[in-house]
Amino acid sequence: MISYILALIVAGGIISIDQYTKALAVERLADSGNAQPFIKGILEFSLIKNTGGAWGILHDNTWILISVTLVVTVVIVALLLKYGPGNKLVFWAATFVLGGGIGNMIDRIFKNGAVVDFLHFEFWKTFPTFNIADCAIVVGAALMVLYFMLDSIKEYKKRKIVKKDDNEDN
């Protein structure tokens, strides 16, 4: 039970930090018109209001994006309940994706369908401008990929051992 409470606190923290930093970006960058360097050549602050998903996909299709986010949220909650804190990697991956997804959904619902993005990586010009919610989603997705890779390796080794044992029996 404590793990679920901690997951709610972490997801809530992601949502809170995301919303706070987005409000700060709108307040401080709205009038600048230009990107503000943070770490020269690496990271700059640049205000973008994105009405699409990552890389602008489904531009101006707010209700589709909200619907997809709601479905993903249900799936993530189901993953949290199914795997529970017993599988920490999946548990925390799901928690990060949940917090990030809700953070962006709040923007879509309450900010005319536009998500506020403000983190731009200068060294990768074609990479989309991000926000804290996006960062949480990427971290969660990377953890989930890591889990599936580790699980696949574990299953492969298990089958290899079983196969070896079967050959020794013959």
BARO-798329 format. One line per 3 residues: number of its first residue (from 1); their letters; for each residue x, y, z of N, C-alpha, C, O. Coordinates in steps of 0.1 Angstrom, whole numbers, plus 5000, padded with zeros to 4 digits. Example, Ala and Ser with C-alpha at 12.3 -4.5 7.8 and 13.67 -1.06 7.14 Angstrom:
% residues 2
1	as	5132 4943 5078 5123 4955 5078 5132 4967 5078 5142 4967 5085 ~ 5128 4978 5071 5137 4989 5071 5129 5000 5079 5134 5011 5080;
//
This chain:
% residues 170
1	mis	5008 4988 5000 5000 5000 5000 5009 5013 5000 5005 5022 4993 ~ 5020 5012 5008 5029 5024 5008 5034 5027 4995 5036 5039 4991 ~ 5037 5017 4987 5043 5019 4973 5033 5026 4964 5037 5035 4957;
4	yil	5020 5023 4966 5010 5030 4957 5009 5044 4962 5007 5053 4953 ~ 5010 5047 4974 5009 5061 4979 5021 5068 4974 5020 5080 4970 ~ 5033 5062 4975 5045 5068 4970 5044 5071 4955 5048 5082 4950;
7	ali	5038 5062 4948 5036 5064 4933 5027 5075 4930 5030 5083 4921 ~ 5017 5077 4938 5008 5088 4937 5015 5101 4940 5013 5111 4933 ~ 5023 5101 4950 5031 5113 4953 5040 5117 4942 5042 5128 4938;
10	vag	5047 5107 4937 5057 5109 4926 5050 5114 4913 5054 5124 4907 ~ 5039 5107 4909 5031 5112 4898 5026 5126 4900 5026 5134 4891 ~ 5021 5129 4912 5016 5142 4915 5027 5152 4915 5025 5164 4911;
13	gii	5039 5148 4920 5050 5157 4919 5054 5161 4905 5057 5172 4902 ~ 5054 5151 4896 5057 5153 4882 5047 5163 4876 5051 5172 4869 ~ 5034 5160 4879 5023 5169 4874 5025 5183 4879 5024 5193 4871;
16	sid	5028 5185 4892 5030 5198 4898 5042 5205 4892 5041 5217 4889 ~ 5053 5199 4892 5065 5205 4886 5063 5209 4871 5067 5219 4867 ~ 5057 5200 4864 5054 5202 4850 5045 5215 4848 5048 5223 4840;
19	qyt	5034 5215 4856 5025 5227 4855 5032 5240 4859 5030 5250 4853 ~ 5040 5239 4870 5047 5251 4875 5057 5256 4864 5057 5268 4862 ~ 5065 5247 4859 5075 5251 4849 5069 5256 4836 5074 5265 4830;
22	kal	5057 5251 4832 5050 5256 4821 5045 5270 4823 5046 5278 4814 ~ 5039 5272 4835 5034 5286 4838 5046 5296 4838 5045 5307 4834 ~ 5057 5291 4844 5069 5300 4845 5074 5303 4831 5078 5314 4828;
25	ave	5074 5293 4822 5079 5295 4808 5070 5305 4801 5075 5314 4794 ~ 5057 5303 4802 5047 5313 4796 5050 5327 4801 5050 5336 4793 ~ 5051 5328 4814 5053 5341 4820 5066 5348 4816 5067 5360 4813;
28	rla	5077 5340 4815 5090 5346 4813 5094 5346 4798 5103 5354 4794 ~ 5088 5337 4790 5093 5336 4776 5083 5342 4766 5086 5344 4754 ~ 5071 5345 4770 5060 5349 4761 5064 5362 4753 5061 5363 4742;
31	dsg	5070 5372 4760 5073 5384 4754 5087 5384 4747 5090 5394 4740 ~ 5095 5374 4750 5109 5375 4745 5110 5373 4730 5118 5379 4723 ~ 5101 5364 4724 5101 5362 4710 5112 5354 4705 5112 5348 4694;
34	naq	5123 5352 4713 5134 5344 4709 5137 5334 4719 5133 5334 4731 ~ 5146 5325 4715 5150 5314 4725 5160 5321 4735 5168 5330 4731 ~ 5160 5316 4747 5169 5321 4757 5179 5310 4760 5175 5299 4765;
37	pfi	5192 5312 4757 5201 5301 4760 5202 5298 4775 5202 5307 4783 ~ 5203 5286 4779 5205 5281 4792 5219 5276 4794 5227 5280 4802 ~ 5222 5265 4786 5236 5260 4785 5239 5261 4770 5235 5253 4762;
40	kgi	5248 5271 4767 5251 5275 4753 5255 5262 4745 5263 5254 4749 ~ 5248 5261 4734 5251 5250 4725 5244 5237 4729 5245 5227 4721 ~ 5238 5236 4741 5232 5224 4745 5217 5225 4748 5209 5218 4742;
43	lef	5213 5235 4756 5199 5236 4760 5195 5251 4760 5202 5260 4765 ~ 5184 5254 4754 5178 5267 4754 5163 5266 4758 5157 5256 4756 ~ 5158 5277 4763 5144 5278 4766 5137 5285 4754 5141 5296 4750;
46	sli	5127 5279 4749 5120 5284 4737 5105 5281 4738 5102 5269 4739 ~ 5097 5291 4739 5082 5288 4741 5075 5283 4729 5076 5290 4718 ~ 5069 5272 4729 5062 5266 4718 5048 5261 4724 5048 5256 4735;
49	knt	5038 5264 4717 5024 5259 4721 5021 5249 4710 5017 5252 4699 ~ 5022 5236 4714 5021 5225 4705 5006 5219 4705 5002 5214 4716 ~ 4999 5220 4694 4986 5214 4694 4986 5200 4688 4975 5194 4686;
52	gga	4997 5194 4687 4998 5180 4683 5005 5172 4693 5008 5176 4704 ~ 5009 5160 4689 5016 5151 4698 5031 5153 4696 5035 5164 4691 ~ 5039 5143 4699 5054 5144 4696 5056 5146 4682 5050 5141 4673;
55	wgi	5066 5155 4679 5069 5160 4665 5057 5165 4658 5056 5165 4646 ~ 5047 5170 4665 5035 5177 4660 5025 5167 4653 5016 5172 4646 ~ 5027 5154 4655 5017 5145 4649 5003 5148 4654 5001 5152 4665;
58	lhd	4993 5145 4646 4979 5147 4649 4976 5162 4653 4968 5165 4662 ~ 4983 5171 4646 4982 5185 4648 4967 5189 4648 4959 5185 4639 ~ 4962 5197 4658 4949 5202 4659 4938 5191 4661 4927 5193 4658;
61	ntw	4942 5179 4665 4933 5168 4668 4932 5165 4683 4935 5154 4688 ~ 4929 5176 4690 4929 5176 4705 4921 5164 4711 4926 5157 4720 ~ 4909 5162 4706 4901 5151 4712 4906 5137 4709 4905 5129 4718;
64	ili	4913 5135 4698 4919 5122 4696 4931 5121 4706 4932 5110 4712 ~ 4939 5131 4707 4950 5131 4716 4946 5129 4731 4952 5121 4738 ~ 4935 5136 4735 4929 5134 4748 4924 5119 4750 4926 5113 4760;
67	svt	4917 5114 4740 4912 5101 4740 4923 5090 4742 4922 5081 4750 ~ 4934 5092 4734 4945 5083 4734 4951 5084 4748 4955 5073 4754 ~ 4953 5096 4754 4959 5097 4767 4950 5091 4777 4955 5084 4787;
70	lvv	4937 5092 4776 4928 5085 4786 4929 5070 4785 4930 5063 4795 ~ 4930 5064 4773 4932 5050 4771 4945 5046 4777 4946 5036 4785 ~ 4956 5053 4774 4969 5050 4779 4969 5051 4795 4975 5042 4801;
73	tvv	4962 5061 4800 4961 5062 4815 4955 5050 4821 4959 5045 4831 ~ 4944 5045 4815 4937 5033 4820 4947 5021 4819 4948 5013 4829 ~ 4954 5019 4808 4963 5008 4807 4974 5009 4817 4978 4999 4823;
76	iva	4980 5021 4819 4990 5023 4829 4985 5020 4843 4992 5013 4851 ~ 4973 5024 4847 4968 5021 4860 4966 5006 4861 4969 5000 4871 ~ 4962 4999 4850 4960 4985 4850 4974 4978 4852 4975 4968 4860;
79	lll	4984 4983 4845 4998 4978 4847 5002 4979 4862 5008 4970 4868 ~ 5000 4991 4867 5004 4994 4881 4997 4984 4891 5003 4978 4900 ~ 4984 4981 4888 4976 4972 4897 4981 4957 4894 4981 4950 4904;
82	kyg	4983 4954 4882 4987 4940 4878 5001 4937 4884 5003 4927 4891 ~ 5011 4945 4880 5024 4942 4884 5027 4947 4898 5036 4941 4905 ~ 5020 4957 4903 5022 4962 4916 5037 4966 4919 5045 4966 4909;
85	pgn	5040 4968 4931 5053 4972 4934 5063 4960 4934 5075 4962 4936 ~ 5058 4948 4931 5066 4937 4931 5077 4937 4919 5088 4932 4921 ~ 5073 4944 4908 5082 4946 4897 5085 4961 4897 5078 4969 4891;
88	klv	5096 4965 4904 5099 4979 4906 5101 4987 4893 5097 4998 4892 ~ 5108 4980 4883 5111 4987 4871 5098 4991 4863 5096 5002 4859 ~ 5089 4981 4862 5076 4984 4855 5068 4994 4863 5061 5003 4858;
91	fwa	5068 4992 4876 5060 5001 4885 5064 5015 4884 5055 5024 4882 ~ 5077 5018 4884 5082 5032 4883 5081 5037 4869 5078 5049 4867 ~ 5083 5029 4859 5081 5033 4845 5067 5037 4843 5064 5048 4837;
94	atf	5057 5030 4848 5043 5033 4846 5040 5046 4854 5032 5054 4849 ~ 5046 5047 4866 5043 5059 4874 5048 5072 4866 5041 5082 4866 ~ 5060 5071 4860 5065 5083 4853 5056 5086 4841 5053 5098 4838;
97	vlg	5052 5076 4833 5044 5078 4821 5031 5084 4825 5025 5092 4819 ~ 5025 5079 4836 5012 5083 4841 5013 5098 4845 5005 5106 4841 ~ 5023 5102 4853 5025 5116 4857 5027 5125 4845 5020 5136 4844;
100	ggi	5035 5121 4835 5037 5129 4823 5025 5130 4814 5022 5141 4809 ~ 5018 5119 4813 5006 5119 4804 4995 5128 4810 4989 5135 4802 ~ 4993 5128 4823 4983 5136 4829 4987 5151 4828 4979 5160 4826;
103	gnm	5000 5154 4830 5005 5167 4829 5002 5173 4815 4998 5185 4815 ~ 5005 5166 4805 5002 5171 4791 4987 5171 4789 4982 5180 4782 ~ 4979 5162 4794 4965 5162 4792 4958 5174 4799 4949 5180 4793;
106	idr	4963 5178 4810 4958 5190 4816 4959 5202 4807 4950 5210 4806 ~ 4971 5203 4800 4973 5214 4790 4962 5213 4779 4956 5223 4775 ~ 4961 5201 4774 4952 5199 4762 4937 5203 4766 4930 5209 4758;
109	ifk	4933 5200 4778 4920 5203 4783 4918 5218 4786 4908 5224 4782 ~ 4927 5223 4793 4925 5237 4799 4933 5248 4791 4931 5260 4795 ~ 4940 5245 4781 4948 5255 4774 4945 5255 4759 4954 5255 4751;
112	nga	4933 5254 4756 4928 5254 4742 4935 5243 4733 4938 5245 4721 ~ 4937 5231 4739 4943 5220 4731 4958 5221 4729 4963 5212 4722 ~ 4964 5231 4734 4979 5233 4732 4987 5229 4744 4984 5233 4755;
115	vvd	4997 5221 4742 5007 5218 4753 5018 5228 4752 5024 5231 4742 ~ 5022 5233 4764 5033 5243 4765 5046 5235 4765 5048 5227 4774 ~ 5055 5237 4755 5068 5232 4755 5078 5243 4756 5076 5254 4751;
118	flh	5090 5240 4762 5099 5251 4764 5114 5246 4765 5123 5255 4765 ~ 5117 5234 4765 5130 5229 4766 5135 5224 4752 5130 5214 4746 ~ 5144 5231 4746 5149 5228 4733 5164 5224 4733 5172 5232 4739;
121	fef	5167 5213 4728 5181 5208 4728 5188 5213 4715 5185 5209 4704 ~ 5197 5223 4717 5203 5230 4706 5212 5220 4697 5212 5222 4685 ~ 5218 5211 4703 5227 5202 4696 5220 5192 4687 5226 5186 4679;
124	wkt	5207 5191 4689 5199 5182 4680 5187 5190 4675 5176 5190 4680 ~ 5190 5197 4664 5181 5207 4658 5167 5202 4655 5157 5209 4657 ~ 5166 5190 4650 5153 5184 4646 5145 5178 4658 5134 5173 4656;
127	fpt	5151 5177 4669 5144 5171 4681 5134 5181 4686 5136 5193 4686 ~ 5122 5176 4689 5111 5185 4693 5114 5192 4706 5122 5187 4715 ~ 5108 5204 4708 5109 5211 4721 5100 5203 4731 5089 5199 4728;
130	fni	5106 5202 4743 5100 5194 4753 5095 5202 4765 5096 5214 4765 ~ 5089 5195 4774 5085 5200 4787 5088 5189 4798 5093 5178 4794 ~ 5086 5192 4810 5088 5182 4821 5080 5170 4819 5085 5159 4822;
133	adc	5067 5171 4815 5059 5159 4813 5065 5150 4802 5065 5138 4804 ~ 5069 5156 4792 5075 5148 4781 5088 5141 4786 5090 5129 4783 ~ 5096 5148 4794 5108 5141 4800 5104 5129 4808 5110 5119 4807;
136	aiv	5093 5131 4816 5089 5120 4825 5084 5108 4816 5087 5096 4819 ~ 5077 5111 4805 5072 5101 4796 5084 5093 4790 5083 5081 4789 ~ 5094 5101 4785 5105 5094 4779 5113 5086 4789 5117 5075 4786;
139	vga	5115 5091 4801 5121 5083 4812 5113 5070 4814 5119 5059 4815 ~ 5100 5071 4816 5092 5060 4819 5092 5050 4807 5093 5038 4809 ~ 5091 5055 4795 5092 5046 4783 5105 5039 4782 5106 5027 4779;
142	alm	5116 5046 4785 5129 5040 4785 5131 5029 4796 5136 5018 4793 ~ 5125 5032 4807 5125 5021 4818 5117 5009 4814 5121 4998 4817 ~ 5106 5011 4807 5098 5000 4802 5105 4992 4792 5105 4980 4792;
145	vly	5112 4999 4782 5120 4992 4772 5131 4984 4779 5133 4972 4775 ~ 5137 4990 4789 5148 4983 4796 5142 4970 4803 5148 4960 4803 ~ 5130 4972 4809 5124 4960 4815 5122 4949 4805 5126 4937 4808;
148	fml	5116 4952 4794 5114 4942 4784 5126 4936 4778 5127 4924 4775 ~ 5137 4944 4777 5150 4938 4772 5155 4929 4782 5160 4918 4779 ~ 5156 4933 4795 5161 4924 4806 5153 4912 4807 5158 4901 4810;
151	dsi	5139 4913 4806 5131 4901 4807 5133 4892 4795 5133 4880 4797 ~ 5135 4897 4783 5138 4889 4772 5151 4881 4774 5152 4869 4770 ~ 5161 4888 4779 5174 4882 4781 5173 4871 4792 5178 4860 4790;
154	key	5165 4874 4802 5163 4864 4813 5156 4851 4807 5159 4840 4810 ~ 5145 4854 4799 5138 4842 4793 5147 4834 4783 5146 4822 4783 ~ 5155 4841 4776 5164 4835 4766 5174 4826 4774 5176 4814 4771;
157	kkr	5180 4831 4785 5189 4823 4793 5182 4811 4799 5188 4800 4800 ~ 5170 4813 4804 5162 4802 4810 5159 4791 4800 5161 4779 4803 ~ 5156 4795 4787 5153 4785 4777 5166 4778 4773 5166 4766 4771;
160	kiv	5177 4785 4773 5190 4779 4770 5194 4769 4780 5199 4758 4777 ~ 5192 4772 4793 5195 4763 4804 5186 4750 4803 5191 4739 4805 ~ 5173 4752 4800 5164 4741 4799 5168 4732 4787 5167 4720 4788;
163	kkd	5171 4738 4776 5175 4731 4764 5188 4723 4767 5189 4711 4763 ~ 5197 4729 4774 5210 4723 4778 5207 4711 4787 5213 4700 4785 ~ 5198 4712 4797 5194 4701 4806 5188 4690 4798 5190 4678 4801;
166	dne	5179 4693 4788 5172 4683 4780 5183 4675 4772 5182 4663 4771 ~ 5193 4682 4766 5203 4675 4759 5212 4666 4767 5216 4655 4763 ~ 5214 4670 4780 5222 4662 4789 5215 4650 4793 5221 4639 4796;
169	dn	5201 4650 4794 5193 4639 4797 5193 4628 4786 5191 4616 4789 ~ 5195 4632 4774 5194 4622 4763 5207 4615 4761 5208 4607 4752;
//
